[in-house]
């Protein structure tokens, strides 16, 4: 059997961390099993679905390297949904209900007041032809519910293990709105059948939906696929992540946080599993470690700071050849492998290299607060060639000659060389600036 999976986002908001985790795990499962990955755009909500959100979904997936084998839109399959709906009506699995939202709310309130679960009472099945005619004369339009079969519906979840639901504890779900448009549940099941989906990876918030989906698969004449329900990701404070948490959108992680795609892939692929999260620079070794059965049922926390630390480790492992084209795009085509190898152990993000390059190559406006001290320090510069120990050798000589130490020693030198109170480590930076530019910065500003 060929493994066929799908990632089915709704284009009603920007793709965020929770979406990405499902996409990463689904994609890796397909790749691990030489399977087929379908990108399905669930855009039946025509009011909230926006082209810019779909474009963001595609851009995010492409940036992460999560390529798809096939793409489909639910909005283009309405004729197929209509045909299945008519069949389900004809066999009695879809039935018309005429209650208003206010009447349903009163029913639920009454049930709860009597300590009963708020389950629909199937009153619509007892309506007479006269009652239906009266409702329709009043202008009421029905919504349609799916009639669940009695008994237990269960499956062996790939993450949660055996799961069972008793139909007596479930309401017949509404599958068609009053305006005749189908809801997500029915469209999704039909798509999974038509695209021969064999495995579905999704959040645990769908667990109760899965029981009714399984019954829908059978009513349409198909066996249900295998399911893996992942626990929902929590934010660092223990709250549920949301599409509206823009700070955790892929767009923000890419553009504002400046993170590497493999940092996000590495993090999401193993978050919540028994495997330790490691910095992978390519997919192949991650695929060897990836095992969907090792995910736990506990809700993991998404900590942006942990993700940034992982990004840092990946940058430290990244060879020059991998980033050369990106450095060119950043206007750093003159940056060579020696410079990259010298500074990359000090980078958190690739964009950090720009600060190192600027300070090393200029132009720099030195800031000299004590001209006499800087003049004396300039006379103590070690002879070339300079190495990673030159900064230490120089400052020890300056300390011995002037009696300065700590911040009083280091800060004036930093400001004279870089024009800043902070920045790249001078032990690494000094050899990159070189004796000629160091002396020029010290002397030129002093003379002024």
Secondary structure, 3 states (H helix, E strand, C coil): CCCEEEECCCCCCCCEHHHHHHHHHHHHHHHHCCCEEEEEECCCCCCCCCHHHHHHHHHHHHHHCCCCCEEEEHHHCHHHHHHHHHHHHHCCCEEEECCCHHHHHHHHHHHHHCCCCCCCCCHHHHCCHHHHHHHHHCCCCCEEEECCCCCEEEEEECCCEEEEEEHHHCCCCEEECCCCCECHHHHHHHHHHHCCCCEEEEEHHHHHHHHHHHHHHHHHCCCCCEEEEECCCEECCCCECCCCCHHHEHHHHHHCCCCCHHHHHHHHHHCCECCCCCCCCCHHHHHHHCCHHHECCCCCEECHHHHHHHHHHHHHHCCHHHHHHHHHHCCCCCCCHHHHHHHHHHCCCHHHHHHHHHHHHCCCCCCCCCHHHHHHHHHCCCCCCCCCCHHHHHHHHHHHHHCCCCHHHHHHHHHHHHCCCCCCCHHHHHHHHCHHHHHHHHHHHHHC
